[in-house]
Amino acid sequence: MADRPLILLHGYSADGSAFDHWRTVLRAAGWTAEQLCTVSYESLTNDVSVRDIAEGFDKVLRQRVGLADDEPFDVIVHSTGMLVLRAWLTRRGMTAPRRARVKHVIALAPATFGSPLAHKGRSFLGALVKGRKQLGPDFLEAGDQVLDALELGSRFGWELSHADLFGSESFYDSKRTTPYVFVFCGARGYRGLAALANSPGTDGTVRWAGCALNSRKVVLDLSADCADDARVQVVAWTQDDVPMHPIANVDHGSILSAPPPALTQMVIDALRVSSRPTYAAWCERAEAVVRATREAMVPWQQFVVRAVDERGDGIRDWNLQFGLRDGTTLVPFTQDVHVYGGDPSYRSFHVNLSRLKDSALLRGRGRRLTAQLYASTGTQRVLYSGALVDTAGVEAPNRGGTWYGSLDLSSVLPGGAVRFFHPFTTTFIELRLDREPLTGPGMVVRMHEPEQ
């Protein structure tokens, strides 16, 4: 074993005991008790944020683990622990040295882009189930700021991803200056009474499509000032391919408490990766192990979308629907939409890609991938509008301040529509429209007749 600490970082509402089984497995594989460092943090206090926890984590590394600011370590994270680690890595002014310190990241069911359960945690029922039970000033607190960061489509998740995934620097690849990252997630939801928490395409708590780090961003700029050849911008990949490896017969809890031997062996082998060739060899072996499980799963993709106007201000009332258009018939994709509670300009779309298993659906003559758009200002005096859209048959655009349009994605996306869809990944989309005040009687701006 490498002579460096292996940090175990738990998830929301848990503590270090969640890793008891993994400590036993790792001790049997050769890690010493001194090398295995379990870090517990507070997640149920409403005034504590993920960034607070990340900086507390940094202090623990120095004060409890005994590491200097330049000493390396490995880490295994579960669930929300992934957000804590990413927040620690992206601390302004510290990104390069921190990236170089982390040698391996093992992500077990990571909440890389949040959880569909997070917004329920702030309800009173959520507080009863997960909230603090000790009498005192924090009684029944459920960690509002942490849950806000975990909410699907959150502002925190958007900003964090722009720091470590879509910036000019690579944070996760097979270079020695960044960590090797390995992502695993259970391929089924909870059983028994806990199954009430399940939603499609999840391990019971996190989405399969919301675990992997191989994400990308697309900008659809429909504002009038944008040149037609710049309306679709796809941010270049800055990371290596870091997919999600599904584990059969495992859910969000049992990936910690009862991991199967195939998973534990993959993790142990991952922690021994030391070069690009050994990383590539590990990826090839792991894919062979999980391929059948992946092929048997329903393919979902997550889209995190923010709608803004040409000034950069968020659009509060909007929606979009992906679909296949065959002539005049529109066949929509099954999707689950979540509006971020802190700012409705951010939304998460969970799309079932089962229709794309036969890619001929998109290659068929006359079939086009479309995005049906609408945006409303809530007043007839101001209107949103966008270029490159089909508005034929749409009622007067200023009726109720609502604008409708249909965008043919097949013709504008680089590589065509098929390359827009990648099962078990998250795609970020920034949608830009124009916001225009209208003139005339009863409108925002009008000219008074001169007095006689």
C-alpha positions in Angstrom: 0.0 0.0 0.0 1.1 3.6 -0.6 2.3 5.2 2.6 -0.4 7.9 2.7 -3.7 8.3 4.5 -7.0 7.0 3.0 -9.8 9.5 4.1 -13.3 8.2 4.4 -15.9 10.9 4.0 -19.6 10.2 4.6 -22.8 11.7 3.3 -25.7 13.8 4.6 -27.1 13.0 8.1 -24.6 10.2 8.6 -21.4 9.9 10.6 -18.1 8.0 10.3 -19.7 4.7 11.5 -21.2 4.4 8.0 -17.8 3.2 6.8 -17.4 0.4 9.4 -17.8 -2.4 6.8 -15.4 -0.7 4.4 -12.8 -0.3 7.1 -12.9 -4.0 7.7 -12.5 -4.7 4.0 -9.6 -2.3 3.6 -7.8 -3.6 6.7 -8.0 -7.1 5.2 -6.6 -5.7 1.9 -3.5 -4.3 3.7 -4.3 -0.8 4.9 -3.3 -0.1 8.5 -5.6 1.3 11.1 -3.4 4.4 11.1 -3.8 4.9 7.4 -7.6 4.7 7.5 -8.9 8.1 8.7 -12.7 8.5 9.1 -13.9 12.1 8.9 -17.3 13.0 10.4 -19.0 16.4 9.8 -22.1 18.1 10.8 -24.8 18.3 8.1 -28.1 18.8 10.1 -27.5 22.4 11.3 -29.4 24.9 9.2 -26.7 27.5 9.3 -23.9 25.2 8.1 -23.1 25.2 4.3 -21.2 22.7 2.2 -18.4 25.2 1.8 -18.2 25.5 5.6 -17.9 21.7 5.8 -15.2 21.8 3.1 -13.1 24.2 5.0 -13.7 22.3 8.2 -12.4 19.2 6.3 -9.2 21.1 5.4 -8.7 21.9 9.1 -9.2 18.2 10.0 -6.6 17.2 7.5 -4.1 19.4 9.2 -5.1 19.2 12.9 -6.3 15.6 13.2 -4.8 13.6 10.3 -1.6 15.5 10.7 -1.0 16.4 7.0 1.0 19.4 5.9 -0.6 21.6 3.2 1.4 19.8 0.5 1.1 16.2 1.7 -0.9 13.7 -0.5 -3.9 11.5 0.5 -6.5 9.2 -1.1 -10.3 9.6 -0.4 -13.4 7.5 -0.5 -16.6 9.6 -0.5 -20.2 8.6 -0.2 -23.2 10.6 -1.4 -22.9 14.3 -0.2 -19.2 13.6 0.6 -18.6 14.2 -3.1 -19.9 17.8 -2.9 -17.7 18.4 0.1 -14.6 17.2 -1.7 -15.4 19.1 -4.9 -16.0 22.3 -2.8 -12.7 21.7 -1.1 -10.8 21.2 -4.4 -12.3 24.4 -5.9 -11.4 26.8 -3.1 -10.3 30.0 -4.9 -6.5 30.4 -4.9 -5.9 26.8 -3.8 -7.1 24.7 -6.7 -3.7 23.6 -8.2 -2.1 22.5 -4.9 -5.2 20.8 -3.7 -5.7 18.9 -7.0 -2.1 17.7 -6.8 -2.6 16.4 -3.2 -5.5 14.0 -3.9 -4.2 10.9 -5.7 -7.4 8.7 -5.9 -11.1 9.5 -5.4 -13.4 6.6 -4.9 -17.0 7.9 -5.3 -19.6 5.5 -3.9 -23.1 6.7 -5.0 -22.0 10.3 -5.1 -24.5 13.1 -5.1 -22.3 14.8 -7.8 -25.3 16.8 -9.1 -27.7 16.5 -6.1 -30.5 14.2 -5.2 -34.3 14.1 -5.9 -34.8 13.7 -2.2 -33.1 16.9 -1.1 -36.1 19.3 -1.6 -38.2 17.0 0.5 -35.8 17.2 3.4 -36.7 20.8 4.2 -40.4 19.9 4.7 -41.6 19.2 8.3 -42.0 15.5 7.4 -38.4 15.5 6.2 -37.3 17.0 9.5 -39.1 14.3 11.4 -37.4 11.6 9.4 -33.9 13.0 9.1 -33.8 16.0 11.4 -31.8 16.3 14.6 -33.6 14.6 17.5 -31.6 16.0 20.4 -33.5 18.6 22.4 -32.0 22.0 22.2 -31.8 25.0 19.8 -31.1 22.8 16.8 -34.0 20.4 17.5 -35.5 19.0 14.2 -33.1 21.0 12.1 -32.4 19.2 8.8 -29.5 21.2 7.4 -31.2 23.7 5.2 -28.1 25.0 3.5 -26.7 21.6 2.8 -30.1 20.4 1.4 -30.3 23.6 -0.8 -26.9 22.6 -2.3 -28.2 19.1 -2.8 -31.4 20.1 -4.5 -31.7 19.2 -8.2 -30.7 22.1 -10.4 -29.4 24.1 -7.5 -27.4 27.4 -7.9 -24.6 25.8 -5.8 -24.4 22.9 -8.2 -24.3 25.1 -11.2 -21.6 27.3 -9.8 -19.5 24.4 -8.5 -19.7 22.7 -11.9 -18.5 25.8 -13.7 -15.5 25.9 -11.3 -14.3 22.3 -11.7 -15.9 20.8 -14.9 -16.4 23.7 -17.4 -13.4 25.9 -16.7 -10.1 26.2 -18.5 -8.3 23.7 -16.2 -8.8 20.0 -15.8 -9.6 18.8 -12.3 -10.2 15.1 -13.0 -8.0 13.2 -15.5 -5.2 10.6 -15.6 -2.4 13.1 -15.1 -0.2 13.1 -12.0 -1.3 16.6 -11.1 -5.0 15.6 -10.7 -6.7 12.7 -8.9 -7.7 9.5 -10.6 -11.5 9.3 -10.1 -13.6 6.1 -10.0 -17.4 6.4 -9.7 -19.8 3.6 -8.6 -23.6 3.5 -8.0 -26.1 0.9 -7.1 -28.3 -0.3 -10.0 -31.5 -0.6 -8.1 -33.5 1.4 -5.5 -34.4 0.6 -1.9 -36.4 -2.4 -0.9 -39.2 -2.8 1.7 -40.7 0.3 3.3 -37.8 2.5 2.2 -38.9 1.9 -1.4 -41.4 4.7 -0.9 -38.4 7.0 -1.4 -37.5 5.5 -4.8 -37.9 7.4 -8.1 -37.1 6.1 -11.6 -33.5 6.0 -12.6 -32.0 6.1 -9.1 -30.4 4.0 -6.4 -33.1 5.3 -4.0 -31.3 8.6 -3.3 -29.1 9.7 -6.2 -29.8 9.5 -9.9 -27.7 7.2 -12.0 -27.3 10.1 -14.5 -26.3 12.4 -11.7 -23.2 10.5 -10.5 -20.6 10.6 -13.3 -18.1 13.4 -13.8 -18.1 13.1 -17.7 -20.4 16.1 -18.1 -20.5 18.9 -20.7 -22.2 22.2 -21.2 -24.2 23.5 -24.2 -25.2 27.2 -24.7 -28.2 27.9 -26.9 -28.1 31.6 -27.5 -31.3 32.7 -29.2 -30.9 36.4 -28.5 -30.9 38.9 -31.4 -27.4 40.2 -30.8 -25.8 36.7 -31.3 -24.4 35.8 -34.7 -26.2 32.7 -36.2 -22.9 30.7 -36.4 -22.4 31.2 -32.6 -25.9 30.3 -31.4 -24.9 26.8 -30.3 -21.7 26.6 -28.2 -20.5 23.3 -26.8 -17.9 23.7 -24.1 -14.9 21.6 -24.8 -14.3 18.5 -22.6 -11.7 19.4 -20.0 -11.8 16.0 -18.2 -11.0 12.4 -19.0 -14.0 10.1 -19.4 -15.2 9.4 -15.8 -18.3 7.3 -16.2 -20.6 5.8 -13.6 -20.0 2.1 -13.0 -23.4 0.4 -12.0 -23.3 -2.3 -9.4 -26.0 -5.0 -9.5 -28.3 -5.7 -6.6 -27.0 -2.7 -4.6 -28.8 0.5 -3.4 -27.6 3.8 -1.9 -27.3 2.3 1.6 -26.0 -1.2 0.8 -23.2 0.1 -1.3 -21.7 1.0 2.1 -23.1 -1.7 4.4 -23.0 -4.7 2.1 -20.8 -4.1 -1.0 -20.4 -7.2 -3.1 -17.0 -8.8 -3.6 -16.8 -7.5 -7.2 -17.1 -3.9 -6.0 -14.7 -4.2 -3.2 -12.1 -5.7 -5.6 -12.6 -2.9 -8.1 -12.1 -0.3 -5.4 -9.0 -2.0 -4.1 -7.6 -2.2 -7.6 -8.5 1.4 -8.3 -6.5 2.6 -5.2 -3.5 0.8 -6.6 -3.6 2.6 -10.0 -0.4 4.6 -10.4 -0.1 5.6 -14.1 -2.0 6.2 -17.3 -1.5 2.6 -18.5 -2.6 1.1 -15.2 -5.6 3.5 -15.2 -6.6 2.5 -18.8 -6.2 -1.2 -17.9 -8.4 -0.7 -14.8 -11.1 1.0 -16.9 -11.1 -1.8 -19.4 -11.5 -4.5 -16.7 -14.2 -2.6 -14.8 -16.2 -2.1 -18.0 -16.2 -5.8 -18.6 -17.5 -6.4 -15.1 -20.4 -3.9 -15.3 -21.3 -4.0 -19.0 -24.2 -6.5 -18.6 -25.6 -4.5 -15.6 -25.5 -1.2 -17.5 -27.1 -2.7 -20.6 -30.0 -4.0 -18.6 -30.8 -0.6 -17.0 -33.2 2.0 -18.3 -31.1 4.7 -19.9 -31.7 8.1 -18.3 -30.0 11.4 -18.9 -30.1 14.5 -16.7 -30.1 18.1 -18.1 -29.5 21.0 -15.8 -30.8 24.1 -17.5 -30.7 27.8 -16.7 -32.8 30.2 -18.7 -31.5 33.8 -18.8 -32.2 37.0 -20.9 -29.6 38.9 -22.9 -28.7 40.8 -19.8 -27.9 37.7 -17.8 -31.0 38.0 -15.6 -32.8 34.7 -14.8 -36.1 33.9 -16.5 -38.5 32.7 -13.8 -41.4 31.3 -15.8 -40.3 29.0 -18.6 -40.2 25.4 -19.7 -39.0 23.1 -22.5 -40.0 19.7 -23.8 -37.7 17.4 -25.9 -39.4 15.4 -28.5 -39.2 13.7 -31.9 -41.2 15.3 -34.6 -42.4 13.2 -37.5 -44.2 15.5 -39.9 -46.9 17.2 -37.8 -46.8 14.6 -35.0 -44.7 15.3 -31.9 -43.7 12.3 -29.7 -42.3 13.8 -26.5 -39.6 12.1 -24.4 -40.7 11.0 -20.9 -39.2 13.5 -18.5 -39.3 14.6 -14.9 -38.9 18.3 -14.3 -37.8 19.8 -11.0 -37.8 23.6 -10.5 -35.1 24.7 -8.1 -36.8 26.3 -5.1 -34.2 29.1 -4.6 -34.4 30.4 -8.2 -36.8 29.0 -10.8 -34.5 30.1 -13.6 -32.6 26.8 -12.7 -34.3 23.5 -13.5 -33.4 19.8 -13.7 -34.8 17.6 -16.5 -34.6 13.8 -16.1 -35.2 12.3 -19.6 -35.9 8.6 -20.3 -33.8 7.7 -23.4 -35.4 4.3 -24.1 -36.7 5.5 -27.5 -33.1 6.1 -28.6 -32.1 2.5 -28.1 -33.0 2.2 -31.8 -31.1 5.2 -33.1 -32.9 4.8 -36.4 -35.6 6.9 -34.8 -33.5 9.9 -35.3 -32.2 8.9 -38.7 -35.6 8.2 -40.1 -36.7 10.4 -43.0 -38.6 13.5 -41.7 -37.9 12.8 -38.1 -36.3 15.7 -36.2 -35.3 16.3 -32.6 -37.0 19.4 -31.3 -37.2 21.5 -28.2 -40.6 23.0 -27.5 -39.9 26.3 -25.6 -42.1 28.7 -23.7 -41.2 31.7 -21.6 -43.5 34.2 -19.8 -42.9 37.6 -18.2 -46.2 37.6 -16.5 -47.2 40.9 -18.1 -48.4 41.9 -21.6 -46.0 44.9 -21.4 -42.8 42.8 -21.7 -42.1 39.9 -23.9 -39.4 37.2 -24.3 -38.4 36.2 -27.8 -35.9 34.0 -29.5 -34.3 33.6 -33.0 -34.0 30.4 -35.1 -37.4 29.1 -33.9 -40.6 28.1 -35.6 -43.5 30.2 -34.3 -45.9 29.3 -37.0 -49.4 29.0 -35.7 -48.6 30.6 -32.4 -51.1 33.1 -31.0 -50.2 36.8 -30.7 -46.9 36.9 -28.9 -47.9 39.6 -26.4 -51.0 37.6 -25.1 -50.4 37.2 -21.4 -46.7 38.0 -21.9 -46.1 34.4 -23.1 -43.8 33.4 -26.0 -43.8 30.0 -27.6 -41.4 28.5 -30.1 -40.0 25.3 -31.4 -36.3 24.8 -32.0 -35.0 22.1 -34.4 -32.0 20.7 -32.5 -31.2 18.2 -35.2 -30.0 20.9 -37.5 -28.1 23.1 -35.1 -26.3 20.6 -32.8 -22.7 19.7 -33.6 -22.6 16.1 -34.7 -26.4 15.9 -35.0 -29.1 15.0 -32.5 -27.8 11.5 -31.6 -24.6 13.0 -30.0 -26.7 15.2 -27.9 -27.8 12.2 -25.8 -25.4 10.3 -23.5 -27.1 7.9 -21.1 -26.1 8.1 -17.4 -24.6 11.6 -17.8 -25.6 15.1 -16.9 -25.6 17.9 -19.6 -25.7 21.6 -18.6 -27.6 23.9 -20.9 -27.7 27.7 -20.7 -30.6 29.0 -22.7 -30.6 32.7 -23.7 -33.6 34.7 -24.9 -34.3 38.4 -25.5 -36.5 40.4 -23.0 -38.2 43.2 -24.8 -40.4 46.0 -23.4 -43.3 46.7 -25.8 -44.4 50.2 -26.9 -47.8 51.6 -27.8 -51.0 52.2 -25.9 -51.0 50.5 -22.5 -47.4 49.3 -22.9 -44.3 50.0 -20.9 -43.2 53.1 -23.0 -45.5 55.4 -24.8 -45.4 59.0 -26.0 -47.9 61.6 -24.6 -49.4 63.8 -27.2 -48.2 67.4 -26.8 -50.6 69.7 -25.0 -52.6 72.0 -27.2 
